[in-house]
Amino acid sequence: MSIPTHQTALFVQELRGAWKVSSTDVPKPGPGEILIRVEAASLNPVDWKIQMYGVAVTIFPAILGSDSAGTVVEVGEGVTRVAVGDRVLHQGYYHNRIATFQQYTVANEKRVAKIPPKLSFDQAAAIPVALSAAAFGLYGTKVQQGGAGLTAPWREGGRGKYAGQPIVVLGGASSVGQYVIQLAKVSGFSPIITTVSPHNNDLVTALGATHPVDRALPLSELKAITSEPISVVFDAVSSAETQRAGYDLLAPGGTLVLVLDPVGSLGAGEKEGRSVISTYATVHVETNREIGEEMYEHLEAFLESGDLKPNLVEVVPGGLASIPEAFERMKKNQVSGQKLVVRPTESA
Ligand SMILES: NC(=O)c1ccc[n+]([C@@H]2O[C@H](COP(=O)([O-])OP(=O)(O)OC[C@H]3O[C@@H](n4cnc5c(N)ncnc54)[C@H](OP(=O)(O)O)[C@@H]3O)[C@@H](O)[C@H]2O)c1
């Protein structure tokens, strides 16, 4: 496959500025890096939050997007884990060389996983960020922007280790919540109690939830489902209400994992014998490097075996130009139980 010198990308033009599709250079992979032709990129809430609130990114025009699945088209010096032609998924980051709302992107070979043949690029693109939030939140080191410090199922003694222990997943139908449920199952947790809109009961039950509960009910009612102490609550919603309720459900010594910053009155860190951790779903920071690279090493096997299944996806037609309108649907909470995916190669 010949590699063009220019490609199409979606830019945020300035701080809180408008989106614009335009042409840019195709990046070159350095040592240990690979160039990926992005066949599918999925949309995450953080992407529109960066554009709307002007957070996280300071250099403009900026390419956003951090979920990708594609084909390796070039390898840099010293690359051994993957080869040209391999189908891979990976998490990019908010620097133009490695972001994913573009047709070609660069990745470190240690932070990609091969895609099993049974999965499409569209399905694979829905995995990295949401899975990272779940996996790093559960198995990351117990520090702020780390995780609950549990033993990952790919480590010795990790699979099934938490048998008989309950876990609560607030927002089980969210992209993150779906992976938390699946990992909790592999880790042995039981019961797996989760809050969803009732139309998502079957979805989360198929993933391993044992007790789907209507999210409209008072969250204090979840306590009655188990007589065992609840040592882990994963709040995949992290609104002020769910954070406080999740904290109240915890047994002394337990950990509340958040996907957003803690609300003021809750605070972070150890409190009343309970820990509150905000996870940061990227392998690109030092805190998550080890757990993240391990996860990518084992991910193909977990997908192949079916221990991990991708979120349901909806492919939004029109390539990169269709992303801003798709974000409007996400902002209005019009997307439920599935991930929106675009194919950058459909862009002009
Ligand atoms: N810390 C990080 O690095 C990181 C990484 C990824 C995501 N996040 C954050 O995590 C949050 C979730 O992201 P996502 O991609 O998983 O979102 P998503 O897939 O768009 O989540 C949408 C789902 O959330 C569920 N939901 C919303 N409010 C709820 C509530 N009060 N109770 C129960 N379920 C509720 C809804 O489920 P029903 O349809 O069943 O109602 C909806 O389907 C976002 O705020 C995102 O910014 C953070």
The ligand as an SDF file (V2000), in Angstrom:
LIG
                    3D

 48 52  0  0  0  0  0  0  0  0999 V2000
  -11.3900    9.3190   33.5280 N   0  0  0  0  0  0  0  0  0  0  0  0
  -11.2300    9.0490   32.2580 C   0  0  0  0  0  0  0  0  0  0  0  0
  -10.1040    9.0220   31.7630 O   0  0  0  0  0  0  0  0  0  0  0  0
  -12.4370    8.7360   31.4230 C   0  0  0  0  0  0  0  0  0  0  0  0
  -12.3610    7.8550   30.3350 C   0  0  0  0  0  0  0  0  0  0  0  0
  -13.5320    7.5560   29.6360 C   0  0  0  0  0  0  0  0  0  0  0  0
  -14.7200    8.1780   30.0170 C   0  0  0  0  0  0  0  0  0  0  0  0
  -14.7220    9.0600   31.0460 N   0  0  0  0  0  0  0  0  0  0  0  0
  -15.9650    9.7060   31.4690 C   0  0  0  0  0  0  0  0  0  0  0  0
  -16.8090    8.6620   31.8990 O   0  0  0  0  0  0  0  0  0  0  0  0
  -18.1680    9.0200   31.6540 C   0  0  0  0  0  0  0  0  0  0  0  0
  -18.7910    7.8750   30.8710 C   0  0  0  0  0  0  0  0  0  0  0  0
  -18.1610    7.8020   29.5980 O   0  0  0  0  0  0  0  0  0  0  0  0
  -18.7070    6.7580   28.5550 P   0  0  0  0  0  0  0  0  0  0  0  0
  -17.9240    6.8950   27.3020 O   0  0  0  0  0  0  0  0  0  0  0  0
  -18.7870    5.4340   29.2010 O   0  0  0  0  0  0  0  0  0  0  0  0
  -20.1470    7.3800   28.3540 O   0  0  0  0  0  0  0  0  0  0  0  0
  -21.3720    6.8870   27.4930 P   0  0  0  0  0  0  0  0  0  0  0  0
  -21.1340    5.5430   26.9190 O   0  0  0  0  0  0  0  0  0  0  0  0
  -21.7380    7.9850   26.5770 O   0  0  0  0  0  0  0  0  0  0  0  0
  -22.4650    6.7760   28.6510 O   0  0  0  0  0  0  0  0  0  0  0  0
  -23.7990    6.8920   28.3450 C   0  0  0  0  0  0  0  0  0  0  0  0
  -24.5680    5.9970   29.2860 C   0  0  0  0  0  0  0  0  0  0  0  0
  -24.4350    6.4520   30.6150 O   0  0  0  0  0  0  0  0  0  0  0  0
  -25.5240    5.9320   31.3410 C   0  0  0  0  0  0  0  0  0  0  0  0
  -25.8840    6.8520   32.4170 N   0  0  0  0  0  0  0  0  0  0  0  0
  -25.8800    8.2060   32.3800 C   0  0  0  0  0  0  0  0  0  0  0  0
  -26.3030    8.6940   33.5730 N   0  0  0  0  0  0  0  0  0  0  0  0
  -26.5610    7.6290   34.3610 C   0  0  0  0  0  0  0  0  0  0  0  0
  -27.0250    7.4750   35.7040 C   0  0  0  0  0  0  0  0  0  0  0  0
  -27.3240    8.5340   36.4720 N   0  0  0  0  0  0  0  0  0  0  0  0
  -27.1620    6.2230   36.1910 N   0  0  0  0  0  0  0  0  0  0  0  0
  -26.8710    5.1460   35.4360 C   0  0  0  0  0  0  0  0  0  0  0  0
  -26.4470    5.2240   34.1520 N   0  0  0  0  0  0  0  0  0  0  0  0
  -26.2870    6.4550   33.6250 C   0  0  0  0  0  0  0  0  0  0  0  0
  -26.6660    5.7920   30.3520 C   0  0  0  0  0  0  0  0  0  0  0  0
  -27.1470    4.4790   30.5250 O   0  0  0  0  0  0  0  0  0  0  0  0
  -28.6780    4.0920   30.2630 P   0  0  0  0  0  0  0  0  0  0  0  0
  -28.8520    4.2290   28.7810 O   0  0  0  0  0  0  0  0  0  0  0  0
  -28.7780    2.7030   30.7840 O   0  0  0  0  0  0  0  0  0  0  0  0
  -29.5020    5.0910   31.0440 O   0  0  0  0  0  0  0  0  0  0  0  0
  -26.0090    5.9670   28.9690 C   0  0  0  0  0  0  0  0  0  0  0  0
  -26.2700    4.8790   28.1120 O   0  0  0  0  0  0  0  0  0  0  0  0
  -18.1230   10.3530   30.8930 C   0  0  0  0  0  0  0  0  0  0  0  0
  -18.3300   11.4070   31.8080 O   0  0  0  0  0  0  0  0  0  0  0  0
  -16.6990   10.4150   30.3670 C   0  0  0  0  0  0  0  0  0  0  0  0
  -16.2440   11.7250   30.1530 O   0  0  0  0  0  0  0  0  0  0  0  0
  -13.6130    9.3510   31.7620 C   0  0  0  0  0  0  0  0  0  0  0  0
  1  2  1  0
  2  3  2  0
  2  4  1  0
  4  5  1  0
  4 48  2  0
  5  6  2  0
  6  7  1  0
  7  8  2  0
  8  9  1  0
  8 48  1  0
  9 10  1  0
  9 46  1  0
 10 11  1  0
 11 12  1  0
 11 44  1  0
 12 13  1  0
 13 14  1  0
 14 15  2  0
 14 16  1  0
 14 17  1  0
 17 18  1  0
 18 19  2  0
 18 20  1  0
 18 21  1  0
 21 22  1  0
 22 23  1  0
 23 24  1  0
 23 42  1  0
 24 25  1  0
 25 26  1  0
 25 36  1  0
 26 27  1  0
 26 35  1  0
 27 28  2  0
 28 29  1  0
 29 30  1  0
 29 35  2  0
 30 31  1  0
 30 32  2  0
 32 33  1  0
 33 34  2  0
 34 35  1  0
 36 37  1  0
 36 42  1  0
 37 38  1  0
 38 39  2  0
 38 40  1  0
 38 41  1  0
 42 43  1  0
 44 45  1  0
 44 46  1  0
 46 47  1  0
M  CHG  2   8   1  16  -1
M  END
$$$$
